Each structure stands twice: as structure tokens, then as C-alpha cells.
Amino acid sequence: MNQSIRFVLLTTLQIAAVVILFAFIMTALFDPGGWSKIDWFTNLLPLLITIMVINAAIQIVRLSRQAMRRGRDRSK
């Protein structure tokens, strides 16, 4: 697998794990019985997907700019 794709996937999965863990902890603290229901996760999905898409877009733009800089440096 390409190193850039692996990087984007890894950072996206790390952020998703942190968001899910944070939501689980907050649900357990403020609604102790709520974490056992699946609602806490289904309510989290729109936010989670939004965060993952934003992260992937930012990482892709960053990596493409980095690749363009390397291309310019090699052509000199």
C-alpha cells in the first residue's frame, strides 16, 4: 500500500478511536446506563463521519503540497 494512503488511513482511524473513546467516557460519566444502549453510537455517527472526512481532506491536501515541494526541489 502506498505510504501516503497508509498515513491518511492511520491518522483517520486514530482520530476516530479518540472521538469514540471520548464519547464513551462522557456517556458513561453523565448517563451511566446510556452507554449500554446502541443509541450513543448511532447519535455519534454524523459527527464522527464529519471529523473523519475533514481529517482525510486536510491530510490529502497537506501531502499533495509536500509532494509538490519535493518535485520543485528535485527539478532545481
C-alpha angles and dihedrals in degrees: 000000000000113000093232093052091047090051093051092047093047095049091045092051091047092053091046090052092051093048092049092046092048092049091048093050093047091048091049091049100044102028106025096185094039097080092065090062118078090228094087090061098042090050089051096053099085092051092043093050091047092051092047093050093048091049093048091049093049093048093048092051091046093049093047091051090048091051091049091052091050090050092052092047092052094049093058 
